[in-house]
């Protein structure tokens, strides 16, 4: 539980650090934060692991994918944009195929390892790419 609380605090700090700009990539970042918060809710509150929260977790991630699919690379930033897409795809796939099942199966060690490991690395990378793309 202590690790989950640290994870939540980290997410809230990142959410508070969102830029106030109305750019498309800032909006996408907001959506990623929302998707992440939906998942963290499942981690922190066992009573929030039912079908309704599972639908919320899936819907928020699908919203990010749909928004990302509509965006185009800013001029001169095709490489960063391509990396953002591939990082999101890997993040979402791990989330759906490994992380959510581990949470639902109460496999705490597994979901903490994934969440604090590769998923955190990917999330940090996406935030850095979004900042670059929004400039």
N, C-alpha and C positions, 0 to 999 in steps of 0.2 A: 504494500500500500504506500509506503514511503517513496518508493521509486515512481509510482504512478502519480503521486502528488508533485514530485519534482518535474515530471514530464508535463503535467498540466500547467505548472507555473511557467515553465519554459515557453509553452504555447501561448499563454496569456501575455507574456512579455513580448513575444514576436507579434502577436495581434495588436498590441498597443503601439508597436513601432511602425505600423503601416503608414505609408505616406498618405497625405490628404489629397493628392492629385487625383483627377478623375480619368486618368489614362486607362486604356484597355488592359494593360499589364498589371496595373494597380488593382483593377477590378478582379482580374483573374487571381491575383494573390489573395484578395479578400475571400474568394470562393474556395481556394485551397485551405485557407485558415478555417473556414466554416466546415469543410469536409473533415479536416483534422480534429476539430472540436467534437464533431459528431462521434468519431471513433474513440476519442479520449473519454467521452461520456460512458461508452460501453465498458471501457477499462475500469473506470473509477466506481461505477455503480452497477453492481450485479443485477439489480432489478431493472436495469435499462438495457438488457441484452435480448429482449424479446423481439417478435416480428416487426413491431412498429419502429424501434430504433434501428433494426437491421435494414429496413427500407430507407430510413433517413440516411444511414451511412452509405448505402448504395446510391441513392438519389443525389446526394451532395457530390460524390465522386463522379457520377455520370454528368452532372452539370459542369464540372471542371473540364471533363473530356469534350463535351459539346462546345463549350466556349473556346477551348483551345483549337478545336477543329475549324472554327470560323476565322481565327486570326491568321494574319500573314506576317512574315518576317519584316521588321523594319529595314529600311535601306541600309545595307552594309552590315547587317547582323544576322545573316542567314545561318551561320554556324551556331551561334548562341541559341537561335530559335529552334533549330533542329535538335540541339542537345536538350533544350527544355522539353520538347515533345517526347524524346526518347526516355528522359529521366522520369517524366510524369507517367509514361506507359509502364515502366518498370515499377515505379512506386505503387501504381494502382493494381498491377497484377499481383505483386507481393501482398498488398493489403487484402485483396479479395481471396487469394488462394492460400495464404499462409497466416496472416495476422488475424483476420476475423475468425477463421476456424479455431485458432489457438485461444482467442478470447472466449469464444462460445464454449470451448472445451475446458475452460478453466486451467489452461496450460500456462500458468503465470510466468514461469522461467522462460518459456519459448517466446511468448508475446513481448515480454520485457526486453529480451535479447534482440529480437527483430526491431521493435519500436525504437530502442535506444541505440541500435547499431546502424544497419544499412538504411533503414527508413529515415532516421535522423540525418544521415549523411546526404541522402537524396533530397530531403526537404530543405536542408541548408543550401544545397546546390541550386535547387529551383528558386529559392528566394534570391540568391545572388544573380542568377540569370535574369530573373524578372526585373531586378533593379537595373541591370545593364540594358535590358530591352526597353524599359520605360523612360530611359534618358533620351 
